[in-house]
């Protein structure tokens, strides 16, 4: 079976740094995606990791360790608009398996 | 231009009815998907189509049937709707070797 785990909810302060973890166990694995989803909206793509290591995109970075079945999304210089759910998804040949999402609350 | 579009945005219907949700993508992608997001916000894949062929059929009831008239469209037909079908349904598309996946705006289905 497929198992994707993320914390349910996190709270952080505007301007701070927050790390959202994701662990996965899948029968096959080709890569790890992160999405942002604001309430009532569709998920939007943030990052994609295939190889081990850190991928940086502006304020957002994503890390992958294939041997550990572990990824994290790092958000720097938090802004109020970053309040949203963050979904990790393990990809295996046309199959995307999503975690339940981490709701991030950014406080002033 | 909208990359992935779905219609309708909202759908309210009675139990036992049959309904369809349409999806179109103008990105030239080879693969399209249908997801169901329930009230707990868990996003679960239902179907995936690659070049008009069904390549995944996750364990969803056979009341749900995807139909793809061409590469740019993947419609979802639901027979004999049940209360538990109430959810938001998202269409998405990607290339065959995806480095991203684009989602439609979602269709909120409410079964009364």
gemmi code that builds the backbone of each chain (N, CA, C; Angstrom):
import gemmi

chains = {
    "A": [
        ("UNK", (0.816, -1.196, 0.000), (0.000, 0.000, 0.000), (0.852, 1.249, 0.000)),
        ("UNK", (0.186, 2.371, -0.052), (0.859, 3.658, -0.087), (0.562, 4.396, 1.216)),
        ("UNK", (1.581, 5.003, 1.782), (1.402, 5.731, 3.027), (2.209, 7.021, 2.964)),
        ("UNK", (1.512, 8.135, 3.061), (2.149, 9.451, 3.038), (1.742, 10.173, 4.311)),
        ("UNK", (2.711, 10.589, 5.122), (2.411, 11.211, 6.415), (2.945, 12.632, 6.482)),
        ("UNK", (2.096, 13.527, 6.964), (2.478, 14.913, 7.208), (1.805, 15.352, 8.514)),
        ("UNK", (2.383, 16.354, 9.190), (1.669, 16.894, 10.356), (0.373, 17.552, 9.905)),
        ("UNK", (-0.620, 17.511, 10.761), (-1.935, 18.035, 10.398), (-1.950, 19.552, 10.337)),
        ("UNK", (-1.298, 20.179, 11.306), (-1.375, 21.633, 11.397), (-0.117, 22.185, 12.043)),
        ("UNK", (0.290, 23.384, 11.602), (1.429, 24.080, 12.180), (1.106, 25.563, 12.248)),
        ("UNK", (1.744, 26.231, 13.192), (1.579, 27.678, 13.330), (2.957, 28.322, 13.379)),
        ("UNK", (3.124, 29.428, 12.680), (4.395, 30.142, 12.669), (4.114, 31.641, 12.579)),
        ("UNK", (5.152, 32.409, 12.840), (5.016, 33.870, 12.875), (5.522, 34.487, 11.586)),
        ("UNK", (4.882, 35.543, 11.174), (5.293, 36.288, 9.981), (6.775, 36.642, 10.073)),
        ("UNK", (7.502, 36.410, 8.980), (8.930, 36.700, 8.935), (9.807, 35.531, 9.357)),
        ("UNK", (9.233, 34.529, 9.968), (10.008, 33.385, 10.463), (10.240, 32.357, 9.356)),
        ("UNK", (10.884, 31.246, 9.745), (11.124, 30.108, 8.863), (10.347, 28.913, 9.410)),
        ("UNK", (9.739, 28.145, 8.540), (9.019, 26.948, 8.985), (9.375, 25.777, 8.075)),
        ("UNK", (9.477, 24.596, 8.666), (9.791, 23.375, 7.922), (8.630, 22.398, 8.061)),
        ("UNK", (8.092, 21.955, 6.946), (6.990, 21.000, 6.937), (7.534, 19.660, 6.442)),
        ("UNK", (7.415, 18.655, 7.282), (7.983, 17.341, 6.967), (6.972, 16.421, 6.299)),
        ("UNK", (7.497, 15.473, 5.530), (6.665, 14.485, 4.850), (7.448, 13.181, 4.780)),
        ("UNK", (6.853, 12.109, 5.240), (7.461, 10.793, 5.077), (6.552, 9.956, 4.192)),
        ("UNK", (7.160, 9.094, 3.398), (6.373, 8.309, 2.454), (6.854, 6.865, 2.415)),
        ("UNK", (5.908, 5.989, 2.175), (6.196, 4.573, 1.917), (5.327, 4.170, 0.748)),
        ("UNK", (5.949, 3.920, -0.398), (5.202, 3.563, -1.593), (5.840, 2.360, -2.258)),
        ("UNK", (5.049, 1.645, -3.049), (5.555, 0.441, -3.713), (6.509, 0.785, -4.843)),
        ("UNK", (6.445, 1.989, -5.351), (7.373, 2.478, -6.361), (7.526, 3.975, -6.158)),
        ("UNK", (8.604, 4.531, -6.631), (8.811, 5.974, -6.385), (9.658, 6.564, -7.505)),
        ("UNK", (9.147, 7.677, -8.075), (9.892, 8.396, -9.105), (10.184, 9.838, -8.709)),
        ("UNK", (9.496, 10.353, -7.716), (9.739, 11.733, -7.331), (8.742, 12.200, -6.289)),
        ("UNK", (9.005, 13.376, -5.730), (8.182, 13.920, -4.647), (7.786, 15.335, -5.015)),
        ("UNK", (6.465, 15.586, -4.982), (5.924, 16.898, -5.314), (5.407, 17.592, -4.051)),
        ("UNK", (5.501, 18.911, -4.056), (4.852, 19.721, -3.034), (3.887, 20.696, -3.719)),
        ("UNK", (2.711, 20.843, -3.101), (1.683, 21.742, -3.602), (1.219, 22.645, -2.463)),
        ("UNK", (0.731, 23.821, -2.866), (0.086, 24.736, -1.933), (-1.398, 24.801, -2.290)),
        ("UNK", (-2.242, 24.753, -1.288), (-3.681, 24.863, -1.549), (-4.307, 25.835, -0.558)),
        ("UNK", (-4.783, 26.973, -1.081), (-5.549, 27.899, -0.264), (-6.982, 27.397, -0.161)),
        ("UNK", (-7.630, 27.767, 0.931), (-8.997, 27.302, 1.200), (-9.918, 27.622, 0.026)),
        ("UNK", (-10.615, 26.608, -0.430), (-11.575, 26.815, -1.503), (-10.977, 26.910, -2.888)),
        ("UNK", (-9.669, 26.680, -2.994), (-9.011, 26.777, -4.294), (-8.358, 25.448, -4.669)),
        ("UNK", (-7.881, 25.373, -5.903), (-7.193, 24.176, -6.376), (-5.745, 24.168, -5.893)),
        ("UNK", (-5.152, 22.992, -5.778), (-3.715, 22.933, -5.450), (-2.887, 23.568, -6.562)),
        ("UNK", (-1.802, 24.211, -6.177), (-0.862, 24.755, -7.160), (0.525, 24.204, -6.874)),
        ("UNK", (1.245, 23.932, -7.937), (2.558, 23.300, -7.859), (3.577, 24.216, -7.191)),
        ("UNK", (4.392, 23.653, -6.294), (5.486, 24.402, -5.680), (6.849, 23.856, -6.099)),
        ("UNK", (7.022, 22.527, -5.971), (8.353, 21.985, -6.240), (8.271, 20.501, -6.560)),
        ("UNK", (9.360, 20.003, -7.152), (9.453, 18.589, -7.539), (10.883, 18.138, -7.319)),
        ("UNK", (11.061, 17.096, -6.520), (12.382, 16.527, -6.266), (12.433, 15.106, -6.810)),
        ("UNK", (13.470, 14.843, -7.581), (13.704, 13.486, -8.077), (14.928, 12.891, -7.379)),
        ("UNK", (15.982, 13.693, -7.302), (17.231, 13.231, -6.692), (17.339, 13.725, -5.256)),
        ("UNK", (18.190, 13.079, -4.488), (18.437, 13.514, -3.112), (19.017, 14.924, -3.110)),
        ("UNK", (18.651, 15.668, -2.106), (19.232, 16.991, -1.945), (18.195, 18.074, -1.871)),
        ("UNK", (18.691, 19.296, -1.903), (17.865, 20.475, -1.700), (17.646, 21.205, -3.017)),
        ("UNK", (16.383, 21.542, -3.287), (16.024, 22.362, -4.440), (15.509, 23.692, -3.900)),
        ("UNK", (16.100, 24.793, -4.367), (15.699, 26.102, -3.853), (14.998, 26.903, -4.931)),
        ("UNK", (13.864, 27.496, -4.523), (13.103, 28.351, -5.442), (12.633, 29.565, -4.653)),
        ("UNK", (13.430, 30.605, -4.668), (13.038, 31.807, -3.954), (12.905, 31.548, -2.464)),
        ("UNK", (11.755, 31.881, -1.905), (11.548, 31.704, -0.465), (11.272, 30.250, -0.097)),
        ("UNK", (10.979, 29.429, -1.102), (10.637, 28.031, -0.840), (11.780, 27.110, -1.255)),
        ("UNK", (12.060, 26.116, -0.414), (13.043, 25.087, -0.737), (12.436, 23.742, -0.396)),
        ("UNK", (12.848, 22.706, -1.126), (12.368, 21.362, -0.819), (13.543, 20.409, -0.819)),
        ("UNK", (13.495, 19.477, 0.121), (14.581, 18.520, 0.320), (14.037, 17.113, 0.183)),
        ("UNK", (14.859, 16.231, -0.360), (14.465, 14.826, -0.501), (15.599, 13.901, -0.072)),
        ("UNK", (15.234, 12.863, 0.668), (16.136, 11.756, 0.949), (15.400, 10.479, 0.554)),
        ("UNK", (15.789, 9.902, -0.552), (15.104, 8.702, -1.062), (15.353, 7.509, -0.143)),
        ("UNK", (16.546, 7.409, 0.390), (16.869, 6.259, 1.245), (16.054, 6.275, 2.525)),
        ("UNK", (15.697, 7.461, 2.988), (14.930, 7.580, 4.233), (13.438, 7.750, 3.986)),
        ("UNK", (13.038, 7.885, 2.735), (11.617, 8.113, 2.459), (11.122, 9.381, 3.121)),
        ("UNK", (11.898, 10.445, 2.966), (11.652, 11.667, 3.729), (11.855, 12.890, 2.851)),
        ("UNK", (10.985, 13.863, 3.043), (11.102, 15.139, 2.366), (10.666, 16.246, 3.315)),
        ("UNK", (11.140, 17.436, 3.063), (10.583, 18.586, 3.769), (10.488, 19.774, 2.841)),
        ("UNK", (9.555, 20.649, 3.173), (9.377, 21.934, 2.492), (9.763, 23.017, 3.484)),
        ("UNK", (10.662, 23.885, 3.062), (11.143, 24.967, 3.920), (10.624, 26.290, 3.373)),
        ("UNK", (9.939, 27.021, 4.215), (9.416, 28.330, 3.820), (10.124, 29.405, 4.640)),
        ("UNK", (10.764, 30.330, 3.939), (11.510, 31.395, 4.616), (10.741, 32.711, 4.524)),
        ("UNK", (11.079, 33.616, 5.431), (10.482, 34.965, 5.405), (8.970, 34.878, 5.241)),
        ("UNK", (8.351, 34.148, 6.138), (6.925, 33.870, 6.025), (6.104, 35.142, 5.873)),
        ("UNK", (5.105, 35.052, 5.007), (4.160, 36.136, 4.797), (2.762, 35.634, 5.137)),
        ("UNK", (1.886, 36.562, 5.425), (0.511, 36.180, 5.800), (-0.141, 35.351, 4.689)),
        ("UNK", (0.183, 35.665, 3.444), (-0.424, 34.952, 2.319), (0.041, 33.503, 2.219)),
        ("UNK", (1.063, 33.141, 3.011), (1.520, 31.742, 3.012), (0.605, 30.845, 3.834)),
        ("UNK", (-0.343, 31.431, 4.533), (-1.327, 30.626, 5.269), (-2.133, 29.817, 4.267)),
        ("UNK", (-1.984, 28.503, 4.340), (-2.602, 27.602, 3.361), (-2.320, 26.178, 3.811)),
        ("UNK", (-2.839, 25.233, 3.059), (-2.470, 23.824, 3.269), (-1.351, 23.471, 2.300)),
        ("UNK", (-0.416, 22.657, 2.771), (0.704, 22.223, 1.940), (0.641, 20.702, 1.821)),
        ("UNK", (0.564, 20.257, 0.583), (0.380, 18.834, 0.296), (1.654, 18.256, -0.293)),
        ("UNK", (2.097, 17.138, 0.229), (3.179, 16.419, -0.446), (2.573, 15.238, -1.180)),
        ("UNK", (3.180, 14.882, -2.296), (2.661, 13.788, -3.112), (3.827, 12.977, -3.652)),
        ("UNK", (3.764, 11.672, -3.460), (4.756, 10.773, -4.033), (4.283, 10.359, -5.414)),
        ("UNK", (5.173, 10.416, -6.381), (4.824, 10.117, -7.763), (5.458, 8.808, -8.188)),
        ("UNK", (4.633, 7.950, -8.829), (5.144, 6.692, -9.360), (4.403, 6.373, -10.641)),
        ("UNK", (5.026, 6.665, -11.760), (4.494, 6.359, -13.073), (2.998, 6.636, -13.172)),
        ("UNK", (2.671, 7.880, -13.382), (1.303, 8.342, -13.582), (0.402, 8.179, -12.367)),
        ("UNK", (0.966, 7.904, -11.246), (0.182, 7.861, -10.016), (0.760, 8.883, -9.043)),
        ("UNK", (-0.122, 9.751, -8.560), (0.256, 10.709, -7.535), (-0.462, 10.320, -6.249)),
        ("UNK", (0.299, 10.067, -5.197), (-0.301, 9.709, -3.909), (-0.064, 10.859, -2.949)),
        ("UNK", (-1.173, 11.468, -2.534), (-1.098, 12.672, -1.721), (-1.193, 12.367, -0.241)),
        ("UNK", (-0.454, 13.143, 0.555), (-0.675, 13.165, 1.984), (-1.938, 13.954, 2.276)),
        ("UNK", (-2.333, 13.972, 3.529), (-3.573, 14.654, 3.916), (-3.392, 16.158, 4.017)),
        ("UNK", (-2.143, 16.628, 3.884), (-1.916, 18.061, 3.900), (-1.596, 18.603, 5.277)),
        ("UNK", (-0.779, 19.648, 5.306), (-0.444, 20.344, 6.543), (-1.005, 21.755, 6.451)),
        ("UNK", (-1.892, 22.077, 7.373), (-2.450, 23.425, 7.388), (-1.495, 24.341, 8.135)),
        ("UNK", (-0.986, 25.348, 7.445), (-0.053, 26.299, 8.039), (-0.784, 27.593, 8.365)),
        ("UNK", (-0.718, 27.996, 9.608), (-1.291, 29.269, 10.047), (-0.147, 30.231, 10.317)),
        ("UNK", (-0.129, 31.352, 9.615), (0.895, 32.371, 9.825), (0.276, 33.500, 10.639)),
        ("UNK", (0.902, 33.801, 11.786), (0.399, 34.851, 12.686), (1.213, 36.124, 12.492)),
        ("UNK", (0.570, 37.279, 12.714), (1.322, 38.555, 12.604), (2.414, 38.646, 13.668)),
    ],
    "B": [
        ("UNK", (-5.272, 32.751, -20.686), (-6.018, 31.538, -21.034), (-5.941, 30.527, -19.901)),
        ("UNK", (-7.073, 29.915, -19.607), (-7.120, 28.923, -18.540), (-6.445, 27.651, -19.005)),
        ("UNK", (-5.531, 27.101, -18.184), (-4.791, 25.912, -18.571), (-5.663, 24.661, -18.456)),
        ("UNK", (-6.295, 24.487, -17.295), (-7.189, 23.359, -17.055), (-8.523, 23.926, -16.570)),
        ("UNK", (-9.578, 23.624, -17.285), (-10.895, 24.159, -16.919), (-11.859, 23.012, -16.648)),
        ("UNK", (-12.789, 23.264, -15.736), (-13.816, 22.279, -15.381), (-15.164, 22.962, -15.371)),
        ("UNK", (-16.177, 22.213, -15.749), (-17.557, 22.692, -15.620), (-18.445, 21.545, -15.174)),
        ("UNK", (-19.400, 21.815, -14.307), (-19.657, 23.104, -13.660), (-18.767, 23.314, -12.450)),
        ("UNK", (-18.789, 24.488, -11.887), (-18.021, 24.761, -10.673), (-18.763, 24.228, -9.441)),
        ("UNK", (-20.077, 24.324, -9.477), (-20.922, 23.802, -8.411), (-21.994, 22.906, -9.023)),
        ("UNK", (-22.296, 21.821, -8.317), (-23.309, 20.885, -8.796), (-24.076, 20.358, -7.593)),
        ("UNK", (-25.356, 20.667, -7.547), (-26.222, 20.199, -6.466), (-27.289, 19.322, -7.091)),
        ("UNK", (-27.438, 18.101, -6.562), (-28.353, 17.161, -7.184), (-28.922, 16.196, -6.144)),
        ("UNK", (-29.914, 15.438, -6.551), (-30.572, 14.488, -5.660), (-29.925, 13.114, -5.764)),
        ("UNK", (-30.036, 12.371, -4.687), (-29.580, 10.975, -4.705), (-30.233, 10.221, -5.847)),
        ("UNK", (-29.461, 9.340, -6.466), (-29.995, 8.500, -7.530), (-29.859, 9.084, -8.920)),
        ("UNK", (-29.574, 10.388, -8.991), (-29.418, 11.012, -10.313), (-28.084, 10.633, -10.957)),
        ("UNK", (-28.006, 10.879, -12.267), (-26.764, 10.708, -13.028), (-26.271, 12.088, -13.444)),
        ("UNK", (-24.974, 12.331, -13.275), (-24.415, 13.641, -13.624), (-23.042, 13.480, -14.260)),
        ("UNK", (-22.628, 14.517, -14.989), (-21.301, 14.530, -15.608), (-20.572, 15.813, -15.261)),
        ("UNK", (-19.260, 15.705, -15.136), (-18.381, 16.856, -14.954), (-17.390, 16.844, -16.112)),
        ("UNK", (-17.216, 18.026, -16.718), (-16.342, 18.102, -17.884), (-15.002, 18.737, -17.518)),
        ("UNK", (-13.964, 18.291, -18.214), (-12.624, 18.839, -17.999), (-11.913, 18.984, -19.328)),
        ("UNK", (-11.234, 20.113, -19.487), (-10.469, 20.374, -20.701), (-9.141, 21.002, -20.331)),
        ("UNK", (-8.079, 20.598, -21.020), (-6.775, 21.235, -20.828), (-6.218, 21.667, -22.185)),
        ("UNK", (-5.608, 22.854, -22.187), (-5.044, 23.400, -23.426), (-3.520, 23.457, -23.360)),
        ("UNK", (-2.936, 22.562, -22.576), (-1.485, 22.553, -22.373), (-0.770, 21.543, -23.264)),
        ("UNK", (-1.527, 20.761, -24.004), (-0.910, 19.738, -24.846), (-0.371, 18.558, -24.045)),
        ("UNK", (-0.833, 18.404, -22.820), (-0.367, 17.299, -21.978), (-0.930, 15.961, -22.433)),
        ("UNK", (-0.155, 14.910, -22.111), (-0.568, 13.567, -22.506), (-1.411, 12.868, -21.445)),
        ("UNK", (-1.304, 13.309, -20.220), (-1.952, 12.602, -19.125), (-2.909, 13.521, -18.370)),
        ("UNK", (-4.099, 13.012, -18.095), (-5.092, 13.748, -17.321), (-5.577, 12.868, -16.176)),
        ("UNK", (-6.045, 13.529, -15.115), (-6.398, 12.822, -13.883), (-7.720, 13.356, -13.325)),
        ("UNK", (-8.371, 12.503, -12.545), (-9.478, 12.945, -11.699), (-9.153, 12.585, -10.256)),
        ("UNK", (-9.368, 13.587, -9.374), (-9.163, 13.416, -7.943), (-10.453, 13.745, -7.207)),
        ("UNK", (-10.605, 13.131, -6.045), (-11.700, 13.467, -5.147), (-11.092, 13.995, -3.850)),
        ("UNK", (-11.574, 15.159, -3.418), (-11.128, 15.710, -2.138), (-12.320, 15.767, -1.196)),
        ("UNK", (-12.223, 15.006, -0.119), (-13.358, 14.905, 0.787), (-13.344, 16.035, 1.822)),
        ("UNK", (-14.249, 15.955, 2.748), (-14.408, 17.041, 3.725), (-13.189, 17.195, 4.631)),
        ("UNK", (-12.390, 16.133, 4.730), (-11.166, 16.201, 5.544), (-9.984, 16.674, 4.712)),
        ("UNK", (-10.258, 17.102, 3.490), (-9.256, 17.683, 2.594), (-8.257, 16.667, 2.076)),
        ("UNK", (-8.582, 15.368, 2.209), (-7.676, 14.343, 1.695), (-7.901, 14.196, 0.198)),
        ("UNK", (-6.827, 14.355, -0.591), (-6.911, 14.315, -2.041), (-6.562, 12.912, -2.516)),
        ("UNK", (-7.526, 12.252, -3.163), (-7.304, 10.868, -3.570), (-7.493, 10.724, -5.073)),
        ("UNK", (-6.506, 10.066, -5.721), (-6.615, 9.888, -7.166), (-7.708, 8.870, -7.491)),
        ("UNK", (-8.497, 9.163, -8.501), (-9.545, 8.255, -8.940), (-9.156, 7.588, -10.256)),
        ("UNK", (-8.772, 8.405, -11.219), (-8.450, 7.887, -12.542), (-7.293, 8.668, -13.138)),
        ("UNK", (-6.622, 8.008, -14.080), (-5.606, 8.675, -14.870), (-5.743, 8.190, -16.309)),
        ("UNK", (-5.656, 9.106, -17.264), (-5.734, 8.760, -18.679), (-4.466, 9.242, -19.345)),
        ("UNK", (-3.855, 8.357, -20.140), (-2.668, 8.714, -20.908), (-2.941, 8.386, -22.360)),
        ("UNK", (-2.879, 9.418, -23.199), (-3.135, 9.228, -24.636), (-4.423, 8.453, -24.883)),
        ("UNK", (-5.485, 8.860, -24.206), (-6.830, 8.326, -24.365), (-7.003, 6.917, -23.837)),
        ("UNK", (-6.042, 6.395, -23.153), (-6.190, 5.062, -22.571), (-6.146, 5.152, -21.057)),
        ("UNK", (-7.073, 4.427, -20.441), (-7.096, 4.394, -18.984), (-5.915, 3.582, -18.486)),
        ("UNK", (-5.080, 4.213, -17.696), (-3.915, 3.479, -17.203), (-3.973, 3.230, -15.709)),
        ("UNK", (-4.882, 3.917, -15.058), (-5.111, 3.625, -13.647), (-6.607, 3.607, -13.423)),
        ("UNK", (-7.087, 2.650, -12.675), (-8.444, 2.724, -12.189), (-8.385, 2.343, -10.724)),
        ("UNK", (-8.182, 3.346, -9.884), (-8.113, 3.072, -8.453), (-9.459, 2.479, -8.015)),
        ("UNK", (-9.486, 1.929, -6.865), (-10.675, 1.202, -6.431), (-11.811, 2.165, -6.112)),
        ("UNK", (-12.409, 2.697, -7.183), (-13.596, 3.523, -7.016), (-14.794, 2.728, -7.529)),
        ("UNK", (-15.988, 3.052, -7.058), (-17.178, 2.313, -7.519), (-17.348, 2.419, -9.022)),
        ("UNK", (-17.881, 1.385, -9.630), (-18.058, 1.438, -11.088), (-19.193, 2.362, -11.499)),
        ("UNK", (-19.810, 3.028, -10.547), (-20.758, 4.095, -10.873), (-20.019, 5.297, -11.478)),
        ("UNK", (-18.716, 5.357, -11.247), (-17.899, 6.441, -11.788), (-17.235, 5.942, -13.066)),
        ("UNK", (-17.390, 6.676, -14.153), (-16.768, 6.264, -15.402), (-16.142, 7.473, -16.089)),
        ("UNK", (-14.835, 7.429, -16.319), (-14.174, 8.501, -17.048), (-14.350, 8.286, -18.540)),
        ("UNK", (-14.511, 9.396, -19.250), (-14.647, 9.301, -20.705), (-13.759, 10.360, -21.338)),
        ("UNK", (-12.928, 9.936, -22.276), (-11.989, 10.848, -22.915), (-12.223, 10.859, -24.416)),
        ("UNK", (-12.945, 11.857, -24.942), (-13.186, 11.927, -26.389), (-11.921, 12.254, -27.180)),
        ("UNK", (-10.988, 12.951, -26.553), (-9.697, 13.250, -27.196), (-8.686, 13.593, -26.108)),
        ("UNK", (-7.456, 13.842, -26.526), (-6.369, 14.018, -25.559), (-6.584, 15.214, -24.642)),
        ("UNK", (-7.344, 16.194, -25.097), (-7.511, 17.426, -24.326), (-8.673, 17.377, -23.341)),
        ("UNK", (-9.467, 16.326, -23.386), (-10.662, 16.249, -22.563), (-10.716, 14.947, -21.761)),
        ("UNK", (-11.133, 15.071, -20.508), (-11.411, 13.891, -19.683), (-12.621, 14.215, -18.822)),
        ("UNK", (-13.753, 13.635, -19.195), (-14.997, 13.893, -18.473), (-15.244, 12.779, -17.462)),
        ("UNK", (-15.979, 13.131, -16.424), (-16.303, 12.165, -15.372), (-17.809, 12.018, -15.293)),
        ("UNK", (-18.287, 10.809, -15.523), (-19.718, 10.543, -15.442), (-20.003, 9.713, -14.200)),
        ("UNK", (-21.030, 10.130, -13.473), (-21.368, 9.436, -12.229), (-22.822, 8.986, -12.289)),
        ("UNK", (-23.044, 7.705, -12.129), (-24.403, 7.144, -12.113), (-24.900, 6.956, -10.680)),
        ("UNK", (-26.203, 7.020, -10.523), (-26.849, 6.683, -9.240), (-26.139, 7.342, -8.055)),
        ("UNK", (-26.095, 8.651, -8.080), (-25.349, 9.396, -7.062), (-25.796, 9.058, -5.643)),
        ("UNK", (-24.816, 9.001, -4.743), (-25.058, 8.701, -3.326), (-24.572, 9.876, -2.473)),
        ("UNK", (-25.077, 9.906, -1.230), (-24.701, 10.994, -0.325), (-23.184, 11.090, -0.160)),
        ("UNK", (-22.529, 9.926, -0.101), (-21.080, 9.892, 0.110), (-20.260, 10.391, -1.060)),
        ("UNK", (-20.935, 10.652, -2.173), (-20.216, 11.194, -3.326), (-19.984, 12.693, -3.192)),
        ("UNK", (-20.623, 13.305, -2.215), (-20.438, 14.747, -2.009), (-18.980, 15.038, -1.678)),
        ("UNK", (-18.361, 15.891, -2.468), (-16.936, 16.200, -2.326), (-16.592, 17.254, -3.377)),
        ("UNK", (-15.326, 17.656, -3.374), (-14.822, 18.485, -4.473), (-14.025, 17.578, -5.400)),
        ("UNK", (-14.322, 17.642, -6.675), (-13.644, 16.818, -7.670), (-12.723, 17.719, -8.494)),
        ("UNK", (-11.448, 17.329, -8.540), (-10.457, 18.099, -9.286), (-9.978, 17.302, -10.496)),
        ("UNK", (-9.913, 17.983, -11.603), (-9.260, 17.453, -12.789), (-7.831, 18.017, -12.810)),
        ("UNK", (-6.898, 17.271, -13.365), (-5.519, 17.748, -13.469), (-4.885, 17.174, -14.723)),
        ("UNK", (-3.762, 17.770, -15.139), (-3.045, 17.232, -16.284), (-1.553, 17.380, -16.071)),
        ("UNK", (-0.802, 16.545, -16.768), (0.660, 16.630, -16.720), (1.208, 16.037, -18.008)),
        ("UNK", (2.487, 16.272, -18.250), (3.147, 15.608, -19.365), (3.431, 14.157, -18.976)),
        ("UNK", (3.881, 13.373, -19.918), (4.159, 11.962, -19.627), (5.313, 11.811, -18.648)),
        ("UNK", (6.260, 12.739, -18.715), (7.354, 12.751, -17.742), (7.174, 14.003, -16.909)),
        ("UNK", (6.307, 13.951, -15.921), (5.887, 15.201, -15.282), (6.956, 15.839, -14.419)),
        ("UNK", (7.130, 17.131, -14.602), (7.864, 17.896, -13.609), (6.918, 18.863, -12.907)),
        ("UNK", (5.677, 18.805, -13.277), (4.634, 19.535, -12.565), (3.289, 18.948, -12.955)),
        ("UNK", (2.271, 19.372, -12.275), (0.915, 18.903, -12.528), (-0.009, 20.090, -12.317)),
        ("UNK", (-0.869, 20.342, -13.271), (-1.760, 21.494, -13.203), (-3.167, 21.039, -12.872)),
        ("UNK", (-3.785, 21.727, -11.927), (-5.126, 21.374, -11.487), (-6.161, 22.345, -12.044)),
        ("UNK", (-7.336, 21.808, -12.317), (-8.482, 22.648, -12.618), (-9.013, 23.278, -11.340)),
        ("UNK", (-10.005, 24.158, -11.449), (-10.511, 24.900, -10.291), (-11.370, 24.072, -9.346)),
        ("UNK", (-11.757, 22.868, -9.784), (-12.555, 22.016, -8.919), (-14.045, 22.148, -9.174)),
        ("UNK", (-14.765, 21.076, -8.915), (-16.230, 21.053, -8.986), (-16.741, 20.570, -7.635)),
        ("UNK", (-17.492, 21.424, -6.971), (-18.055, 21.037, -5.668), (-19.387, 20.351, -5.892)),
        ("UNK", (-19.425, 19.050, -5.652), (-20.635, 18.248, -5.837), (-21.311, 18.041, -4.485)),
        ("UNK", (-22.585, 18.381, -4.427), (-23.390, 18.161, -3.228), (-24.567, 17.276, -3.592)),
        ("UNK", (-24.667, 16.141, -2.928), (-25.764, 15.210, -3.180), (-26.729, 15.272, -1.999)),
        ("UNK", (-27.976, 15.585, -2.295), (-28.986, 15.763, -1.241), (-29.865, 14.524, -1.088)),
    ],
}
model = gemmi.Model(1)
for chain_id, residues in chains.items():
    chain = gemmi.Chain(chain_id)
    for i, (resn, *xyz) in enumerate(residues, 1):
        res = gemmi.Residue()
        res.name, res.seqid = resn, gemmi.SeqId(i, " ")
        for name, pos in zip(("N", "CA", "C"), xyz):
            atom = gemmi.Atom()
            atom.name, atom.element = name, gemmi.Element(name[0])
            atom.pos, atom.b_iso = gemmi.Position(*pos), 0.0
            res.add_atom(atom)
        chain.add_residue(res)
    model.add_chain(chain)
structure = gemmi.Structure()
structure.add_model(model)
structure.setup_entities()
